Amino acid sequence: MDMINRFGIEQRRRKRSILVFSVLGALIIAAFIISMNTGTIRLSPLDVLKTLFGMGTDKENLILFDFRLPRIVISLLIGAGLAISGCVLQGVTRNALADPGLLGINAGAGLAVILFVCFYPSTSTVPVFVLPLLALLGAGLTAILIYSLAHKKNDGISPTSLILTGIAVAAGINAAMIVLTLTLSPEQYQFVATWIAGSIWGTNWKFVLALLPWIVVLLPYVMLKANVMNIMNLSDHTAAGLGAPIEADRRKLLFTAVALAGSCVAVSGGIGFVGLIGPHLARTLVGPKHQHLLPASAMVGALLTIIADTISRAMASAGIPTGVVVAVIGAPYFLYLLARTKSS
């Protein structure tokens, strides 16, 4: 009887997950279409359709294919990448408030980019394919520092100490970034200020190609580790008793989360909260099982980022970056999560 009940529950969860994925997919497609019609220069749905089928004017082709579509694709990629990174960090640390931004990983990636800008002669010719590597280096060194400081010789690493150490390191890095901005030229300062605010500044297909390999390689790897992450939800002693190499898998998954966050931040700038909100909303929709949670997190993150970027471009005259729009949504949600965590 218990087997039958468990099978029935699993079937209902699977059907619910399929429904959630279908709805999220439809919302992403709708947001994609609306985003193509949104911008300083308006293109009607008919103009977009004609341009997609090769019947647009030179101006419409330039606006859609050279400016809007690359930015829309980048929004989807970084949203999925940051949300998966946050989901992995929350699973590895067993802390619901873990996020690449809160742990200092985004700050480490940003510091590497700013250091590069300080010594590079012109921001207008910044090598596109170099930035993800630099961001990965900065994020990786930051993650190693945080992991080393939080690690205890006999007890290993606790989720709480990892989070607290990450917050402290992030504060120090952000202070260093502020000091560095004082040494920049006006052109460099404008670039860095735009980047820190989370404005998606990569608006051509080169940036898509620079980011795509990281997403294509790392996302499937994380999906393959879904069952390992389910085991990590248990205590370390229980997981070890089941024969799981918990420390080795934790290091690999941490590196993957760092690589995803670093490569996304290199192109998107300091967009926060996507890695926090995406997994939480996905967990509410499909439950804690990572086979469903990981793809749902990617879809929610992609949807959130493309909506925020569309709002940002619709308010282009006000100069509001995408990161600010996400923060307006994410900050109240973070306070809600914090209050719920304290009360539970």
N, C-alpha and C positions, 0 to 999 in steps of 0.2 A: 504493500500500500504506500509506504514511504517513497519507494522508487517511482511509483505512478504519479504521486503528488509532485515530486521533484521534477519529473519529466514534464508535467503540465505547466509548472511554474516556468521552466526553461523555455518551453514553447511560447508562452505568453510574453516573456521577455524578448524573445527573438522577433516575434511579430511587432512588438512595440518599437524595437530598435529599427526594424525595416521601415515602419511608419515615420519614425523620427528622421531617419536618413533621407527618406523621400521628401519630407517637408523642408528639411534644411537644404537639400539639393535644389528644390523649386525656389526657395527664397534667395539662394545664391545666384541662380540664373536670372531672377527678377532684378536683383540688385545690380548684376552685371549689365543688364539691358538699360536700366535707369542711369547707371554710371556713364554709359556711352553717350547718353543724351545730355549730360550735365557738364557745365563748364562756363568759362567766360564767354566764349562764342557758342551759342546754342545751335545744336543740330536736332532737327525734329526726328522722331522715330522713322519716318519715311526716308529722310536724308541718310540716316545711319544704315538703313536696310539697303538703299541703293548703293551706298559706298562699299558696304560689305560684299556686294555682288559685282563690284567693279564698274559701277555706273555713276560714281560720284565725280565731282569736280576736283581739280588739283588741290584746291584749298581744303575741301572736305577730306580728301585722302590724307593730306598732311596732318590735319587735326586728329583724325581718328586713328590712323595707323602709326604715325610717328610720335604722337603725344599721349593720347588717351589710352589706347589699348595696352601699351607697355606698362603704364602706371597702374592700370586695373589689374593686369596679370601679376605685377609685383605686389600689389596689395593683397591679393589672394595668397600668394606664396608666403609672404612674411607673416600674415595672419595665421596660416596653418603651421608654419615653422615655430613661431613663438608660443602658440597654444600647445603644441606637442612638447616643446621644451618645458613649459610650465607643468604639464601633466606628468612628465617623467620626473621632474624635480619633486613634485608633490608625492609621487609614489615612492621614490627613493628615500626621501626624508621622512615620509609618513607625517607630513605637516601640511595642513590644508591651506596655509598662507604662503607656501613656497612659490617663488616666481623669479624668473631670470633677473628682473629689475631689483627686487628686494634683496636677492642674494649677492648683488654686486657684479654679476656676470655682464650685464649690459654696460655698467660703468667701466669695467675693465676693457671691454671692446671699444667703448667710446674714447677712453684714454689713449689707446693705441692709435686710433684714427686721428685724434687731435695732435699727438706727438708727430705723426707723419705730416700733417698739414703744417705744423710749425717749421719743419725743415724742408718742405717741398716748395719750390719757387712759385707755383701758380695753381690755385684750386680749380681753375677752369680746365686744366689738363690732367686731373688726378686719374691715374691708371685704374680703370674700372675693376679689372680682375685681381688687382693687388689688395684692394680694400677688404674683401672677405677674408683673405689670408691674414692680414694685419689684425683685423677684428678677432679672428680665431686665436691668434697668438696672445693678444691682450686678455681675451676672455679666459683662455686656457691657463695663463700664468696667474690670473686672479683666482680661478677655481682651485688651482694647486695651493695657493697661499691660504685660501679659506679652509680647504680640506686639511692642510697641515696644522693650522692653528686650532681647528675644532677637534682634531684627532687626539684621543687619549691612549697612552701606551697599552694599558691593560684592558680598557673598556671599549676600545674602538672609537666609533664616532656616533654621537647621539643626534637625533633630528633637531632637538632644541638648540644645542650648541652650534650646529651648522647654520641655522637661521640667524642666531644672534651674532655669530662671527661675520656672516655675510653682510648683515646690516651695518656693522661697525666698519668693515673694509670698504663698503660702498660709500659710506660717509666720508672716509678719508680720500678715496679716489675722486669723488665729486669736488672736494675742496681743492685737490691738486689741479683738476680741470679748470676751475675758476681762476686759479693763479696763472695757469698757462694762457688763458684767453687774454690776459692783460699784456702779453708780449706779442700779440698778433697784429698784423697789418689790418687796415679796414676791410680789404677784400677777404682775407682769411677769417677775420672775426665774423663777418656776415655769413660765411659758409658754415662756421662752427656753430653760431647761434641758431641758424636754420636747422642744422643737424641735431643739436641738443633738444630743440623744441619738438622733434619728431616729425619734421616735414619730409615726406617721401620725395627725395630729390633726384633719385634715379628714374628718369623718364624716357629712356630709350631701350631698344632691344638688347644692347650690350649688357645692361644691368640685369635684365632677365636671364641672359645666358651666364652671367657671373654667379647668379644665385641658384639657378635651376639644378646644377649638378649636386649641390649640397642637399637640396630638398629631395631629389630623386633617389639619392643613395641612402640618406640617413633615415627618412621616414619609413621606408620598408623594413629597415633594420629594427627600428623601434617596434613596429607592428609584430615582427617575429619574436620579440622579447615580451610580448603581452603576458604570457603565462608566468614568466619569471617575475614580472611586476605584480601579478596577483599574489604570488608567494611572498613577495616583499611586504605586502600589506600585513602579514603576520609578524610576530616578533622575530628578531634575528636568531634566537635560540631555536624557535619552532622551525624556521626556514632551514637552518643548518641541520636540524634533526630529519628533515625531509630530503636531505642530500643536496641542497642547493648551494653552490659556491657563492654565498651572499656577498662577500667583499669584492670578489672579482667582477661579478655582474654589476654591483653598485658602481664601481669605478668606470666600467665600460659605458653604462647608461648615463653617468654624470658627464663623461666626455662627449657623448652624443648630444646631450642637452646643451652643453656649452657650445659645441660646434654649430648646432642649429641656431641658438640665440645669437652667437657672434656673427655668423654670416648674414642673418636677417638684419641685425642692428647696423651692419656696415652699409646697407642699402637704404634702410628706413630711417635711421637716426634713432633718437631715444624715445621710442614708443613704448610706454609701459602699460601694465595692467592686462594686456591681451593674454599673457601666460597665466594670469590669475583668474580672470573671468571665464575664459574659454573652457578650461577643465571643470570648473564649478558648475556652470550651466549644463555642460554635457553630462556630468555626473547626475544632476537632477533629472535629466531627460532619459538616460539609458542605464543608470546604475553604475556601480563601482567596477564591474568586470572589464578589464582593460582591452579585451578583444573588441568590445563595443565602445568603450570610453575613449580610446585613442583616436579612431576615425571621427567620432562625434566631436571631440575637442578640436581636431583640425578643421572640421566644417564650421563649427561655431566661431573659431578664431578668424577664419577666412571671411565669414559673413560680417562679423563685427568690424574688421579692418576695412573692408570694401565700403561698408555703410559710412564709417567715420571719414574715409577719404572722399567719398561722394559729397558728404556734408561740407567738408573742408573746401572742395572745389566749387561747390555752390555758393559758398561765402568767400570766394577768392578776393573780393574787394576789401573784406575786413582783414585779410591776411592771417587767418586762423589755421595753424598747422594741424595735420591729422592727429599727431600725438596729443594735442590739447583737447581735441574732440573726444578721443579715447579716455583721457584723464577725467573729463567732465562726467563720463559714464562710469568709469572705473573707481574713482575715489569714493563716492557714496557706497558703492557695492563693497569695496574693501572695508569701510567702516562698519557696514552691516555684518560682514563675515567676522570681523574682529569682535563685535558685540556678541554675536551668536556663539563664538568660540569661548568667550569668557563666561557666558551664562550656562554653557553645557558642562 
